[in-house]
Amino acid sequence: MNTFEQTTKPTTPYHHGDLRRALLDSASAILSETGRWDFSLREVAKRAGVSHNAPYRHFADKEALLAAVGVAGFEALRARTTAAAKETSDAVEALKALGQAYVDFGASNPALYRLMFGQAVPNIDGRSPDIVEAANANRAVVRNVILAGARTGQFAVDPDDADDVTTTVVAAGSLVHGFTLLIIDGLIERMVKREAVEGLAMKVFVRFIAGLTPKHGKST
């Protein structure tokens, strides 16, 4: 199976049941197929097979719909990384698996990934609280793995030092986010061939984790 397989799938016309889900699926499908988010609510409604006024039963405007799509994206990403991290009780292996799952998700869903990180919804104070909460939940997955490694002595991180833990979480998040964008923007292929990207990702994670091991950590 191709690990860069697309996560979002085309939808079928809505007939009954969960209208909100049908609208989210339709918007996600359009986003996935076209790579754009300038579509209208009318276009989403048509894709879902409902009246053009139907989206307003659940979303005040298109911005609210896009925010909901972004939240769904973060939830899917969290499920993917959580499952990957749980495949092993070893913190080092869990962090590597989590990183690979993260990159695979973003590379498989480039338009959704960009939307999730604010290119189509307001940022900073105007950002959807739901988006912020979903993003924080994703960071918590990384934090838990970092803390697990810190507590077992696998990582040179003080589990009781909140600043030390946060710095490490931010560093790990910056690494996978940056690597994902290099893939999405096609920049990584200027360095290595496409078929070597996945192998390079793991090598990068291993190099980062080496910097977390006690022999490279801060002196005591």
Residue, then its C-alpha position, 0 to 999 in steps of 0.5 A: m500500500n502506498t503510504f502517501e495514499q489519499t485520506t479523503k474519499p469522494t462522497t455520494p449524494y446525500h439522501h438521509g441521515d447526517l446532513r452535517r457529515a454529508l456536507l463536510d464530506s462533500a467539502s473535503a472531496i472538493l478540496s481534495e480533488t481541486g486543491r482549492w477552497d474558494f468553492s461556494l456553499r452552493e457548490v458543496a450543497k450540489r455535491a451533497g445532493v441537497s438544496h442550496n440553503a441546506p448548509y445553513r442549517h449547520f454552518a453560518d457561512k463558508e468560513a464556518l464550514l472550512a473551520a469544521v473541515g479543518v477540525a475533522g482533518f486534525e481529528a484524523l491526523r490525531a487518530r493516525t499518529t495516536a495509533a502509530a505511537k501505540e504500536t510500541s511501548d518504546a518511546v524512541e520507536a513511538l516517536k519515529a512512528l508518530g513522525q512518519a504517520y504525521v508526514d504521510f498524512g500531510a503528504s497524502n492530503p496537501a490541500l487539507y493540510r494547508l487548510m488545517f494550518g490556517q491558509a483558509v481560515p482566520n489565524i491568531d485571535g480570529r481563529s476558530p476555537d475548535i481548530v485551536e482545541a483540535a491542534n492542541a490535542n494533536r500536540a498532546v500526542v507528541r507531548n505524551v511520547i516525549l514525557a514517556g521517553a523523559r521518564t524512562g531516561q531515553f530522552a535527555v529531557d526533564p519531565d518536571d521542567a515544563d519549559d524543557v518539555t515544551t521546547t522539545v515538543v515544539a522542536a519535534g513539531s517544527l521538524v515534522h511540519g517543515f518536512t511535510l511542507l517540503i514534500i507538499d511544495g515539491l522542494i524535497e525532490r530537489m534534494v532526493k528522488r521521490e522514491a527516496v523521500e520516505g527513507l529520508a524522513m526516517k533518517v531525519f527523525v533518527r538524527f533528531i532523536a539522537g539529539l534527545t538521547p542522554k549522551h547528547g543531552k544537557s550536562t548534569 
